[in-house]
Every structure is written in C-alpha cells, then in structure tokens.
Amino acid sequence: MTLVNSQIFRRTIGAFLVLSLPAVYALTATMQARVETESKLAHERMAWRQLQSFANRVQRARALPETLELITQTLLDGQTLQLLLKQQSQVLTIDGTPITDFTVNSVVRTAAQQQRSLRYIVPDGQDRSMLAVCLRLEWQANEYFLMLTSDPAASLTAQARTGRMLREATVAAWIICLICLMLAISGTTRPMQQMSDGLKPNVDRHEREDMLLQISDRQDELGEISAALFRLENELHTRIKTLEQTRRHSQGAVDLLTAVLESMIEGVIATDREQRMVFLNGGARRLLSIGDLIGPGHRLYEAVRIPPFLDIVQEALSSGEARSLEYRNPRDHAHHLLVATPILQGPHAGVVAVIRDVSDVRRLEAMRRDFVNGVSHELKTPLTVIQACSDTLRNGALQDPQSAERFLTQIDEQSDRLLQLILTMLQLSRVESGSEILRFEPVDLAQIIRETTSDFQTIASSRNLQLNCHDIAPILVRTDHQAARTVIGNLVDNALRYTPAGGTVSIAVKPDVRGVNVSISDSGDGIPETLLGRIFERFYRVEQDRSREKGGSGLGLSIVKHLCNSLHARISVESTVGTGSTFTVWFPRVQTSSISPAPETRKLDRQQGAD
C-alpha cells in the first residue's frame, strides 16, 4: 500500500486543504487591504510633510517673486504644488488667473471655511483618485492657499509589489506547512500501513510478530499500540492452540459417540422441543425404514408415521418423565420397544427415543411357552398311559394273566417312549450347550447313507412306504460319523413320519466342487411357505394334533439344525403344499492334502442365536 492510498493520509491532507485554503485566502485579502490602507496613509503623511516644508519656505520668503520662482521650479515626481489666492468668491492663482476647476475651488473653499489646512482625495477625471493637500497661509495681509496634489501611481506600484511579495510569501509558507504536514503524517501513516498489511489473515505469524516488534521500538503511541498488538497476538495464538486442542478433543469425543451410536443395534433418535430431529443413527433408519432423504432438521412425523410412537414422544416431552411403549411395526410386523427419555435442561433440551427390536425376545418367549407346552404334552401322554395301566393292574387286572401282560407291555412301551424323549432332550441340551464331543475325520458318506437306509427299511415297509436310495459311490467328507448319521437319520425318520401310506422317500447325493449335497425328498403333504422358518424350532409341528398322533418328539429337526451348524454343514428346505418336501444337507468334502491319520477331536461349538 502506497502513501497516497492511505485513507488517513488522504483525509488529513483533504481536511488541511479544505480548511487552509479559505484561511490563506482570507488572510491574504486582509493583509492586502491592510497594505493598501497603510500605503495610502504613508503617502498622505509624506505629502503633508512636503507641504509643510514648502509653507515654511514661503513664509520665510521676503518677496513674492521669490516664492513664485520657488513654486515654479518645484515639480516633484507625480506631484504639483500651487500657491492660490482667494478673493471674495473666486480662487485665483498668484498671477491673478481664476481657477475654473470645481474640485480645486471646493478644496480651497472648504479649507477657507474651516480656517485650517486639510487633506482631500479628489478624482482627476481619469477614473483614478488624486491626493490634494491644502494649507491656508496669511502673508502680507493677504489670504493665500498652498495646495499640493499628488498622483498615487507610484504608491500603487509599491503597493502592488508589496502585495505580490506578501502573496508569494503566504503561498510559500502554505506549501512549507503542507510539506511538513505530509512528512509528519507519513511518519505515522507508514507504520499504520505496515500494521494494516501485517495483520491480514494471509500473512505468516512470524512475519507479523517481526513487524510488530519493529514498530514497538518507536517511543510514541504507535509503539505502545504495536506492543499491545504483539501481546494480543501471542495471547490469541495461545488461545487458538487451546481452542484447537479442545476442538480436537471434542471432535474426537463426538466422533467416538457418533461411532458408538451408529454401531448400536438399537435405533436412537434425538429431537428438540419442537420435535425436530437433531440426530438419528443407522439403527433407527433400519428399524423404522427411514430413507436417506430424511435427516436432521426434519420433523419427527416426517420420518415416523406410527401414531402411538409420536404420542409417547409428545407425552414424555410434556410430562418431563420417561415413557415406554411396545408396539408392532405395521410395515414388517416386528415388535419394537420404544423408550422416550426427556432432556429438560441445556441447549439440547428435547427427547431421546431409543427403539429396540424385541421380536427375537418375543419369539424366544413364544418358543419357551411352546417348549413348556410341548414337554408337558409329550410327558403327559406316556405318564397318563402308565398311570392308567398301573391303576388297572392294582384294581384287579393283575389277576388276569392276559390283561396283565397287555398292560405291562403298554407300560414298557410308554416307559421306552418316555426314556427316548428324555434322551433326545438331553442330546439337544448337549448340542446347544456345546458339551457334545465331536471327532472330525474323513468319513464315507455313502456308507452312512446305506446304514441309515437299512435301519429304516423295516419301518418304511411297515407303513407301506418306499425308501429309495440310488447307488452311491464312496465319497469322503470331513465330519463326525455319529453326528452325521444322526442328521441323516432324523431327516429320514421325519420324512417317513409325514409321508402317507403308498408314498415315497428318496435319498440322493450330488457332489459339488467343495462339498456334497445330500437330499431327502418325500411325497407328503408339504409345508406352507410361511411356516418354513419355524420347522427347526423345538417341539414345533405344522399340524399339532395330527403330528402327535404320528409320534415323534418334535425335537428331531432342531437337533439336525444345531448339529449342522457345529459340523460346518448347511441345511435348507424346499416344500410345496400337496407335493412334498426336500431337505438338503451340504457337507464339506475332504481335500486330499488334508487327510490325516489322527482325527481332530473337539467339543461342539456353541451356536449363538441358532434358533
């Protein structure tokens, strides 16, 4: 920035020009008028002294001719001296010639009337003034007048020269003052320009501090200001560092809190007092099906269209107390638990709503109820039969050998059924708890299928069913022999149990690149698609009453699922109502390089959330 661009410089110089030029002009005009006045007075005083000198000479003269000669010979520069005689009403020259000039007559007449000498400025007809000085004399009993007229041209020339010199001196003094003012202002403006340029945001901090230190060496107010700015710069830098550290810590805490909230399974929505959302995490978007277009700044009712949800939030905000609500989402029919907690104070006053999906909890509760009901029914039937047979035997049937044998046979069958149910429940418990010991080794899956088919062939024949198993070449899978046999056996037993007489149960094997698929198909009634997700639950039956008539504990498929998870196998089901069902189990194959003579023995892995 140059000196001319300085606002202070331009304003100060402008103010000086505005104020000084009229003052200089007024001063020059006043001094000019004063010079003119003093010049006229000096000219009059000089004329008067000359007139008095001539008057003294006239009075000392002894004869009039000498006086005439004196008057005639005395012609000064721009001045005329006349000796006049006044007789009655006329003014005559000394030689008796009348004076026809009205101005001269007026001067003489005025002097005669006032009985004294006078000075008078008269015009000479050429648009300029003449100085006339008249002195009354008495000589030899006659009244004379000595009058000196003078042209002020010489005086005006001196006056003009003096005025010009005065103006030149005034202008020179004004210019000198202007230069001194500019120098004085520049001495103050340049440091201020340096501070203005150095305090801009794009200037390096060290350069700014060097500039302030350099200016602070001045022994004036600017030095004090610069020193104060230097201290403020250091304090500002320290405060900025502190604020930056605080911001980083706060941002870190905010990022951590945001990451924690975003990683939560539960949905979190924070609103202000006007129910305008200020935060919502991914869990809330997922549970409430909130699109990406809705976010902070929108009203809560724009994101959630569930009236009970909005009512609970409003009630928590109005009452200042936490409120909870369990409702069913109309979109996916999931059970949600809403807890609305008000924030009563602070800049973020409002409500925090936490939404938790409790569908699994409710489903587990339903499963627990079903399990208790199933166990109760499964245990009640054999126990009721045993109790009835025992009461019959005790009431006299024991005396009848045929009746006693029949009742004892029923007691034995129901006891065996009760024992199998208990053993199955214990096996399921071991599988779910992870206490089952598994031995992973290469197992011939074809041999397991042949053994299972042989075991159930008699049952199939007794029920008028066909159990088909195509010729299967030996194929090795890495699994536990007994666990794999249990899986296939339970699936075959389930297929035989729910296939009506005259139906067919088929076992097929289809290898793939990394494993083997074993499919057990039946020609039963099939399973509705809406119920496929529940058939692996404990004690769950598609048709409760008819299924109990067909026997079974309702735990076979649940054991199959848990064992598949522990054996790193996969199970799937396809079913069509009226056509039948197909259960497919995939076992991982044994790689040639991984066959080892020592099998791997370990406990069954605990499966979390298998149901």
C-alpha positions as CSV (number, residue, x, y, z in Angstrom):
1,M,0.0,0.0,0.0
2,T,1.4,3.4,-1.1
3,L,1.1,6.6,0.9
4,V,-1.4,8.1,-1.5
5,N,-3.7,5.1,-0.9
6,S,-3.8,5.7,2.8
7,Q,-7.2,6.8,4.0
8,I,-5.8,8.7,6.9
9,F,-3.3,10.5,4.7
10,R,-5.9,11.5,2.2
11,R,-8.4,12.6,4.8
12,T,-5.9,14.6,6.8
13,I,-4.5,16.3,3.6
14,G,-8.0,16.9,2.3
15,A,-9.1,18.4,5.6
16,F,-5.9,20.6,5.6
17,L,-6.7,21.8,2.1
18,V,-10.3,22.5,2.8
19,L,-9.5,24.4,6.0
20,S,-6.3,26.1,5.0
21,L,-7.1,27.4,1.5
22,P,-10.0,29.7,2.7
23,A,-8.0,30.8,5.7
24,V,-5.0,31.6,3.5
25,Y,-7.2,33.5,1.0
26,A,-8.9,35.4,3.9
27,L,-5.5,36.2,5.4
28,T,-4.1,37.4,2.1
29,A,-7.1,39.6,1.4
30,T,-7.0,41.1,4.8
31,M,-3.3,41.8,4.6
32,Q,-3.7,43.2,1.1
33,A,-6.4,45.6,2.4
34,R,-4.2,46.5,5.3
35,V,-1.2,47.2,3.0
36,E,-3.4,49.4,0.8
37,T,-4.6,51.3,3.8
38,E,-1.1,51.8,5.3
39,S,0.2,52.7,1.8
40,K,-2.4,55.5,1.4
41,L,-1.7,56.8,4.9
42,A,2.0,56.8,4.3
43,H,1.5,58.6,1.0
44,E,-0.6,61.3,2.8
45,R,1.9,61.7,5.6
46,M,4.7,62.2,3.1
47,A,2.6,64.8,1.1
48,W,1.7,66.6,4.2
49,R,5.3,66.8,5.4
50,Q,6.4,68.2,2.0
51,L,3.5,70.7,2.0
52,Q,4.5,72.0,5.5
53,S,8.1,72.3,4.3
54,F,7.0,74.5,1.3
55,A,4.8,76.5,3.6
56,N,7.7,77.3,5.9
57,R,9.8,78.4,2.9
58,V,7.0,80.6,1.6
59,Q,6.7,82.3,5.0
60,R,10.4,82.9,5.2
61,A,10.5,84.4,1.7
62,R,10.9,88.3,1.7
63,A,9.2,88.9,-1.7
64,L,6.5,87.2,-3.6
65,P,8.7,86.8,-6.8
66,E,11.0,84.5,-4.9
67,T,8.0,82.5,-3.8
68,L,6.7,82.3,-7.4
69,E,10.1,81.2,-8.6
70,L,10.2,78.6,-5.8
71,I,6.7,77.3,-6.8
72,T,7.6,77.3,-10.5
73,Q,10.8,75.4,-10.1
74,T,9.4,72.8,-7.6
75,L,7.8,70.0,-9.7
76,L,8.1,66.7,-7.9
77,D,7.5,63.2,-9.3
78,G,3.8,62.9,-9.8
79,Q,3.2,65.9,-7.5
80,T,2.1,69.5,-8.3
81,L,2.5,72.4,-5.8
82,Q,0.3,75.5,-6.4
83,L,0.0,78.8,-4.5
84,L,-3.5,80.2,-4.7
85,L,-5.2,83.5,-3.7
86,K,-8.7,83.6,-2.6
87,Q,-10.6,86.8,-3.3
88,Q,-14.2,87.0,-2.4
89,S,-15.8,84.0,-4.1
90,Q,-13.0,83.3,-6.5
91,V,-9.8,81.4,-6.3
92,L,-7.0,82.9,-8.3
93,T,-3.6,81.9,-9.0
94,I,-0.8,84.1,-7.7
95,D,-0.7,85.9,-11.0
96,G,-4.4,86.7,-10.8
97,T,-5.8,84.0,-13.2
98,P,-9.1,82.5,-11.9
99,I,-9.3,78.8,-11.1
100,T,-12.1,77.1,-13.0
101,D,-11.5,73.6,-11.6
102,F,-14.5,72.9,-9.4
103,T,-12.6,70.4,-7.4
104,V,-9.8,72.9,-6.6
105,N,-12.4,75.5,-5.8
106,S,-14.1,73.1,-3.5
107,V,-10.9,72.2,-1.7
108,V,-9.9,75.8,-1.2
109,R,-13.4,76.9,-0.2
110,T,-13.6,74.1,2.3
111,A,-10.2,75.0,3.8
112,A,-11.2,78.6,4.0
113,Q,-14.4,77.8,5.8
114,Q,-12.7,75.5,8.3
115,Q,-9.9,78.1,8.8
116,R,-7.4,75.2,8.7
117,S,-5.5,73.0,6.3
118,L,-7.0,69.7,5.1
119,R,-6.3,66.6,3.1
120,Y,-8.7,65.6,0.5
121,I,-8.8,62.9,-2.2
122,V,-10.3,64.1,-5.4
123,P,-10.9,62.4,-8.7
124,D,-9.0,63.8,-11.7
125,G,-11.4,62.7,-14.4
126,Q,-9.4,59.6,-15.4
127,D,-11.1,57.1,-13.2
128,R,-8.5,57.4,-10.5
129,S,-8.1,59.4,-7.4
130,M,-5.7,62.2,-6.8
131,L,-4.4,63.3,-3.3
132,A,-4.9,67.0,-2.6
133,V,-3.4,68.6,0.5
134,C,-4.3,72.2,1.1
135,L,-2.7,74.6,3.7
136,R,-4.1,78.1,4.5
137,L,-1.5,80.9,4.8
138,E,-1.5,84.6,5.6
139,W,1.1,86.6,4.0
140,Q,1.3,90.5,3.9
141,A,-2.3,90.8,5.0
142,N,-3.5,88.6,2.2
143,E,-5.0,85.1,2.4
144,Y,-3.2,82.5,0.4
145,F,-3.6,78.8,0.0
146,L,-0.7,76.4,-0.7
147,M,-2.1,73.2,-2.3
148,L,-0.2,70.0,-3.1
149,T,-1.7,67.5,-5.5
150,S,-0.1,64.1,-5.9
151,D,-0.7,61.2,-8.3
152,P,-0.7,57.9,-6.2
153,A,0.5,55.8,-9.1
154,A,4.0,55.3,-7.6
155,S,2.4,54.5,-4.3
156,L,0.1,52.0,-6.0
157,T,3.0,50.4,-7.8
158,A,4.8,49.9,-4.5
159,Q,1.6,48.7,-3.0
160,A,1.2,46.1,-5.8
161,R,4.8,45.0,-5.4
162,T,4.3,44.6,-1.6
163,G,1.0,42.7,-2.1
164,R,2.7,40.3,-4.6
165,M,5.5,39.7,-2.2
166,L,3.0,39.1,0.5
167,R,1.0,36.6,-1.6
168,E,4.2,34.8,-2.6
169,A,5.4,34.6,1.0
170,T,1.9,33.3,2.1
171,V,1.9,30.7,-0.7
172,A,5.4,29.6,0.2
173,A,4.6,29.4,3.8
174,W,1.4,27.3,3.0
175,I,3.4,25.0,0.8
176,I,6.1,24.5,3.5
177,C,3.3,23.8,6.0
178,L,1.8,21.3,3.6
179,I,5.1,19.5,3.1
180,C,5.8,19.4,6.9
181,L,2.3,18.1,7.4
182,M,2.8,15.4,4.8
183,L,6.1,14.4,6.4
184,A,4.5,14.3,9.8
185,I,1.5,12.2,8.6
186,S,3.8,9.9,6.6
187,G,5.8,9.2,9.8
188,T,2.5,8.0,11.4
189,T,0.8,6.5,8.4
190,R,3.6,4.2,7.2
191,P,3.7,2.2,10.4
192,M,0.0,2.0,10.4
193,Q,0.0,0.8,6.8
194,Q,2.6,-1.8,7.9
195,M,0.4,-2.9,10.7
196,S,-2.7,-3.0,8.4
197,D,-0.8,-5.2,5.9
198,G,0.8,-7.3,8.5
199,L,-2.4,-8.1,10.4
200,K,-4.1,-9.6,7.3
201,P,-5.1,-13.3,7.7
202,N,-2.8,-14.5,4.9
203,V,0.4,-13.1,6.5
204,D,2.6,-15.6,8.2
205,R,2.5,-15.4,12.0
206,H,6.3,-15.0,12.4
207,E,6.4,-12.1,9.8
208,R,3.5,-10.4,11.7
209,E,5.4,-10.7,15.0
210,D,8.6,-9.3,13.5
211,M,6.7,-6.4,12.1
212,L,5.0,-5.6,15.4
213,L,8.3,-5.9,17.3
214,Q,10.0,-3.5,14.8
215,I,7.2,-0.9,15.2
216,S,7.1,-1.3,19.0
217,D,10.6,0.2,19.2
218,R,9.0,3.6,18.5
219,Q,8.8,5.9,21.5
220,D,5.2,7.0,20.9
221,E,1.6,5.8,21.0
222,L,2.1,3.7,17.8
223,G,4.9,1.8,19.6
224,E,2.6,1.2,22.5
225,I,-0.2,0.0,20.2
226,S,2.2,-2.3,18.4
227,A,3.5,-3.7,21.7
228,A,-0.1,-4.3,22.8
229,L,-0.9,-5.9,19.5
230,F,2.1,-8.2,19.9
231,R,0.9,-9.3,23.3
232,L,-2.6,-9.8,21.9
233,E,-1.1,-11.8,19.0
234,N,0.7,-14.2,21.5
235,E,-2.4,-14.5,23.6
236,L,-4.6,-15.1,20.6
237,H,-2.2,-17.7,19.3
238,T,-2.1,-19.5,22.7
239,R,-5.9,-19.3,22.9
240,I,-6.3,-20.6,19.3
241,K,-4.0,-23.6,20.2
242,T,-6.0,-24.2,23.3
243,L,-9.3,-24.0,21.4
244,E,-7.9,-26.2,18.6
245,Q,-6.9,-28.8,21.2
246,T,-10.3,-28.6,22.8
247,R,-11.9,-28.8,19.4
248,R,-9.9,-31.9,18.5
249,H,-10.8,-33.5,21.8
250,S,-14.4,-32.5,21.4
251,Q,-14.4,-33.7,17.8
252,G,-12.8,-37.0,18.9
253,A,-15.5,-37.4,21.6
254,V,-18.2,-36.5,19.1
255,D,-16.8,-39.0,16.6
256,L,-16.5,-41.7,19.2
257,L,-20.0,-41.0,20.4
258,T,-21.3,-41.0,16.8
259,A,-19.4,-44.2,16.0
260,V,-20.8,-45.9,19.1
261,L,-24.3,-44.7,18.4
262,E,-24.0,-45.7,14.7
263,S,-22.8,-49.2,15.7
264,M,-25.7,-49.8,18.0
265,I,-28.3,-52.3,17.0
266,E,-30.9,-50.2,18.8
267,G,-32.2,-47.1,17.0
268,V,-31.6,-43.7,18.5
269,I,-33.4,-40.5,17.6
270,A,-32.8,-37.2,19.3
271,T,-35.3,-34.3,18.9
272,D,-35.6,-30.8,20.2
273,R,-38.6,-29.2,22.0
274,E,-40.3,-28.7,18.6
275,Q,-39.8,-32.4,17.8
276,R,-37.3,-31.5,15.1
277,M,-34.8,-34.3,14.7
278,V,-31.2,-33.3,15.6
279,F,-29.7,-36.9,15.3
280,L,-30.6,-40.3,14.2
281,N,-28.4,-43.4,13.7
282,G,-28.4,-46.2,11.2
283,G,-30.3,-48.4,13.6
284,A,-33.2,-46.0,13.6
285,R,-33.2,-45.8,9.8
286,R,-33.2,-49.6,9.6
287,L,-35.9,-50.3,12.2
288,L,-38.2,-47.5,11.1
289,S,-37.4,-47.7,7.4
290,I,-36.3,-44.0,7.2
291,G,-34.9,-43.1,3.8
292,D,-31.7,-41.1,3.2
293,L,-33.7,-38.0,2.2
294,I,-35.0,-37.6,5.7
295,G,-32.4,-36.5,8.3
296,P,-31.6,-34.0,11.0
297,G,-33.7,-30.8,10.6
298,H,-36.9,-32.7,9.6
299,R,-39.9,-33.0,11.9
300,L,-40.3,-36.4,13.6
301,Y,-43.7,-37.0,12.0
302,E,-42.0,-36.8,8.6
303,A,-39.8,-39.8,9.5
304,V,-42.2,-41.8,11.6
305,R,-45.8,-42.4,10.6
306,I,-46.8,-44.5,13.7
307,P,-49.3,-42.5,15.9
308,P,-48.5,-44.3,19.2
309,F,-44.8,-43.6,18.7
310,L,-45.4,-39.9,18.2
311,D,-47.9,-39.8,21.1
312,I,-45.3,-41.3,23.5
313,V,-42.6,-38.8,22.5
314,Q,-45.0,-35.9,22.9
315,E,-46.1,-37.3,26.3
316,A,-42.5,-37.6,27.5
317,L,-41.8,-34.1,26.3
318,S,-44.9,-32.7,28.1
319,S,-44.6,-34.6,31.4
320,G,-40.8,-34.4,31.7
321,E,-40.7,-38.1,32.6
322,A,-39.6,-41.2,30.7
323,R,-42.2,-43.1,28.8
324,S,-42.1,-46.6,27.2
325,L,-44.2,-48.3,24.6
326,E,-44.1,-51.7,22.9
327,Y,-45.8,-51.7,19.5
328,R,-45.8,-53.7,16.3
329,N,-44.4,-52.1,13.3
330,P,-47.1,-52.1,10.6
331,R,-44.5,-52.5,7.8
332,D,-42.6,-55.6,8.8
333,H,-44.8,-56.7,11.8
334,A,-41.7,-56.6,14.1
335,H,-42.1,-56.0,17.8
336,H,-40.4,-52.8,18.9
337,L,-39.8,-51.4,22.4
338,L,-39.7,-47.6,22.5
339,V,-38.2,-45.7,25.5
340,A,-38.6,-41.9,25.3
341,T,-36.4,-40.0,27.8
342,P,-36.8,-36.2,28.0
343,I,-33.8,-33.8,28.3
344,L,-35.1,-31.0,30.4
345,Q,-32.2,-28.5,30.5
346,G,-29.3,-27.3,28.4
347,P,-29.1,-26.1,24.8
348,H,-30.1,-29.6,23.6
349,A,-33.3,-29.9,25.5
350,G,-35.7,-32.3,23.9
351,V,-36.3,-36.1,23.8
352,V,-34.1,-39.1,23.1
353,A,-36.0,-42.0,21.8
354,V,-34.4,-45.5,21.8
355,I,-36.0,-48.1,19.7
356,R,-35.1,-51.8,20.3
357,D,-36.3,-54.7,18.2
358,V,-37.7,-57.3,20.6
359,S,-39.0,-59.6,18.0
360,D,-36.4,-62.3,18.9
361,V,-37.2,-61.9,22.6
362,R,-40.9,-62.3,22.0
363,R,-40.2,-65.2,19.6
364,L,-38.0,-66.8,22.3
365,E,-40.7,-66.3,24.8
366,A,-43.2,-67.9,22.5
367,M,-40.7,-70.7,21.9
368,R,-40.3,-71.1,25.7
369,R,-44.0,-71.3,26.1
370,D,-44.3,-73.8,23.2
371,F,-41.4,-75.8,24.7
372,V,-43.1,-76.0,28.1
373,N,-46.4,-76.9,26.5
374,G,-44.7,-79.4,24.2
375,V,-42.7,-81.0,27.0
376,S,-45.9,-81.1,29.1
377,H,-47.9,-82.8,26.4
378,E,-45.1,-85.2,25.4
379,L,-44.5,-86.2,29.0
380,K,-48.2,-86.2,29.9
381,T,-49.2,-88.8,27.3
382,P,-46.8,-91.7,28.4
383,L,-47.2,-90.9,32.0
384,T,-51.0,-90.9,31.7
385,V,-50.9,-94.3,30.0
386,I,-48.5,-95.7,32.6
387,Q,-50.7,-94.4,35.4
388,A,-53.8,-95.8,33.9
389,C,-52.2,-99.2,33.3
390,S,-50.9,-99.2,36.9
391,D,-54.3,-98.3,38.3
392,T,-55.9,-101.1,36.3
393,L,-53.4,-103.7,37.4
394,R,-53.8,-102.6,41.0
395,N,-57.6,-102.8,40.8
396,G,-57.6,-106.5,39.8
397,A,-56.3,-106.8,36.3
398,L,-53.1,-108.2,37.7
399,Q,-55.0,-111.5,38.5
400,D,-55.8,-111.9,34.8
401,P,-52.5,-113.1,33.1
402,Q,-53.6,-111.9,29.6
403,S,-54.7,-108.5,30.7
404,A,-51.7,-108.1,33.0
405,E,-49.4,-108.9,30.1
406,R,-51.1,-106.4,27.8
407,F,-51.0,-103.6,30.4
408,L,-47.4,-104.4,31.3
409,T,-46.5,-104.3,27.6
410,Q,-48.1,-100.8,27.3
411,I,-46.2,-99.7,30.4
412,D,-43.0,-100.9,28.9
413,E,-43.7,-99.1,25.6
414,Q,-44.6,-95.9,27.2
415,S,-41.6,-96.1,29.5
416,D,-39.4,-96.6,26.5
417,R,-41.1,-93.7,24.7
418,L,-40.6,-91.5,27.8
419,L,-36.9,-92.6,28.0
420,Q,-36.4,-91.8,24.3
421,L,-37.9,-88.4,24.8
422,I,-35.7,-87.6,27.8
423,L,-32.6,-88.9,25.9
424,T,-33.5,-86.7,22.9
425,M,-33.9,-83.7,25.1
426,L,-30.6,-84.4,26.8
427,Q,-28.9,-84.7,23.4
428,L,-30.4,-81.4,22.3
429,S,-29.2,-79.8,25.5
430,R,-25.7,-81.1,24.9
431,V,-25.7,-79.9,21.3
432,E,-27.0,-76.4,22.3
433,S,-24.6,-76.1,25.2
434,G,-21.5,-77.2,23.2
435,S,-20.7,-80.1,25.5
436,E,-21.1,-82.7,22.8
437,I,-17.7,-84.2,21.8
438,L,-17.1,-84.3,18.0
439,R,-14.4,-86.2,16.2
440,F,-13.7,-84.6,12.8
441,E,-12.3,-87.2,10.5
442,P,-12.7,-88.4,6.9
443,V,-16.0,-90.2,6.8
444,D,-17.5,-92.2,3.9
445,L,-20.9,-90.5,3.4
446,A,-22.1,-93.3,1.2
447,Q,-21.7,-95.9,4.0
448,I,-23.6,-93.7,6.4
449,I,-26.5,-93.4,3.9
450,R,-26.6,-97.1,3.3
451,E,-26.6,-97.8,7.1
452,T,-29.4,-95.3,7.7
453,T,-31.4,-96.8,4.8
454,S,-31.0,-100.3,6.2
455,D,-32.1,-99.2,9.6
456,F,-35.3,-97.5,8.4
457,Q,-36.2,-100.0,5.7
458,T,-38.3,-102.1,8.1
459,I,-40.2,-99.1,9.3
460,A,-40.9,-98.0,5.7
461,S,-42.2,-101.4,4.8
462,S,-44.5,-101.5,7.9
463,R,-46.0,-98.2,6.8
464,N,-46.4,-99.2,3.2
465,L,-43.7,-96.7,2.1
466,Q,-40.9,-96.9,-0.4
467,L,-37.5,-95.8,0.8
468,N,-35.3,-95.4,-2.3
469,C,-31.5,-94.8,-2.3
470,H,-29.6,-94.9,-5.5
471,D,-26.3,-96.5,-5.8
472,I,-23.8,-94.0,-4.3
473,A,-20.1,-94.2,-4.9
474,P,-17.8,-93.8,-1.9
475,I,-17.2,-90.2,-1.1
476,L,-15.3,-88.7,1.8
477,V,-16.5,-85.8,3.9
478,R,-14.8,-84.2,6.9
479,T,-17.3,-84.6,9.8
480,D,-18.2,-86.6,12.9
481,H,-19.5,-90.1,12.0
482,Q,-22.1,-90.3,14.7
483,A,-23.3,-86.7,14.3
484,A,-23.6,-87.1,10.5
485,R,-25.6,-90.3,11.0
486,T,-27.9,-88.6,13.5
487,V,-28.5,-85.8,11.0
488,I,-29.4,-88.1,8.1
489,G,-31.3,-90.5,10.4
490,N,-33.5,-87.7,11.8
491,L,-34.3,-86.3,8.3
492,V,-35.2,-89.8,7.0
493,D,-37.3,-90.5,10.1
494,N,-39.1,-87.2,9.7
495,A,-39.8,-87.9,6.0
496,L,-41.2,-91.3,6.7
497,R,-43.4,-90.0,9.6
498,Y,-45.1,-87.3,7.5
499,T,-45.5,-89.3,4.3
500,P,-48.8,-91.0,3.9
501,A,-49.1,-94.7,3.0
502,G,-48.2,-95.5,-0.5
503,G,-45.8,-92.6,-0.7
504,T,-42.1,-92.5,-1.5
505,V,-39.0,-91.2,0.4
506,S,-35.8,-90.8,-1.8
507,I,-32.2,-90.1,-0.8
508,A,-29.9,-88.5,-3.4
509,V,-26.3,-87.4,-3.4
510,K,-24.9,-84.6,-5.6
511,P,-21.2,-83.6,-5.2
512,D,-20.0,-80.1,-6.0
513,V,-16.6,-78.5,-6.1
514,R,-16.2,-78.0,-2.3
515,G,-18.7,-80.4,-0.8
516,V,-21.5,-82.9,-1.1
517,N,-25.3,-82.3,-1.1
518,V,-27.5,-85.0,0.5
519,S,-31.2,-84.5,-0.4
520,I,-34.0,-86.4,1.4
521,S,-37.3,-86.0,-0.5
522,D,-40.8,-87.2,0.4
523,S,-44.2,-87.2,-1.2
524,G,-46.1,-86.0,1.8
525,D,-48.5,-83.1,2.3
526,G,-45.7,-80.5,2.2
527,I,-45.1,-77.4,4.4
528,P,-46.6,-73.9,3.8
529,E,-44.0,-71.4,2.8
530,T,-45.0,-69.1,5.7
531,L,-44.1,-71.9,8.2
532,L,-40.7,-73.0,6.7
533,G,-38.9,-70.7,9.1
534,R,-40.3,-72.3,12.2
535,I,-39.9,-76.0,11.5
536,F,-36.5,-76.2,13.1
537,E,-37.9,-74.9,16.4
538,R,-38.1,-77.2,19.4
539,F,-41.5,-79.1,19.6
540,Y,-42.9,-77.1,16.7
541,R,-45.2,-79.1,14.5
542,V,-47.0,-77.8,11.4
543,E,-50.2,-79.6,12.5
544,Q,-50.0,-80.0,16.2
545,D,-52.7,-82.7,16.9
546,R,-52.1,-84.8,13.8
547,S,-48.3,-84.7,14.3
548,R,-48.7,-86.1,17.8
549,E,-50.7,-88.9,16.5
550,K,-47.8,-89.8,14.1
551,G,-45.4,-89.9,17.1
552,G,-42.1,-88.2,17.4
553,S,-40.9,-85.7,20.0
554,G,-40.8,-82.6,17.8
555,L,-37.0,-82.2,18.5
556,G,-35.5,-84.0,15.6
557,L,-35.2,-81.1,13.2
558,S,-34.0,-78.8,16.0
559,I,-31.2,-81.3,16.7
560,V,-30.4,-81.5,12.9
561,K,-30.0,-77.7,12.7
562,H,-27.7,-77.4,15.7
563,L,-25.6,-80.3,14.6
564,C,-25.3,-78.9,11.0
565,N,-24.1,-75.6,12.5
566,S,-21.5,-77.4,14.6
567,L,-20.3,-79.7,11.7
568,H,-19.8,-76.6,9.4
569,A,-22.6,-78.1,7.3
570,R,-25.6,-76.3,5.8
571,I,-29.2,-77.3,5.7
572,S,-32.0,-76.0,3.6
573,V,-35.6,-77.0,2.8
574,E,-37.9,-76.7,-0.2
575,S,-41.5,-77.6,0.0
576,T,-44.7,-77.4,-2.0
577,V,-48.1,-78.0,-0.4
578,G,-49.6,-81.2,-1.7
579,T,-46.4,-82.3,-3.4
580,G,-43.9,-82.9,-0.7
581,S,-40.7,-81.5,0.9
582,T,-37.0,-81.8,0.2
583,F,-34.4,-81.3,2.9
584,T,-30.8,-80.8,1.6
585,V,-27.7,-81.0,3.8
586,W,-24.3,-79.8,2.5
587,F,-21.2,-81.5,4.0
588,P,-17.7,-80.1,3.3
589,R,-15.5,-82.5,1.2
590,V,-12.1,-83.8,2.4
591,Q,-9.2,-82.4,0.4
592,T,-6.6,-85.0,-0.4
593,S,-3.8,-82.9,1.1
594,S,-5.7,-82.5,4.4
595,I,-6.3,-86.2,5.1
596,S,-4.5,-87.1,8.4
597,P,-4.3,-90.4,10.2
598,A,-5.1,-88.7,13.6
599,P,-8.7,-87.3,13.7
600,E,-9.4,-83.9,15.2
601,T,-11.3,-84.2,18.4
602,R,-13.0,-81.1,20.0
603,K,-16.1,-80.1,21.7
604,L,-19.1,-79.0,19.7
605,D,-19.1,-75.3,19.0
606,R,-21.7,-73.3,20.9
607,Q,-24.1,-71.7,18.4
608,Q,-25.3,-68.3,19.3
609,G,-28.8,-67.5,18.1
610,A,-29.3,-70.8,16.3
611,D,-33.0,-70.6,16.6
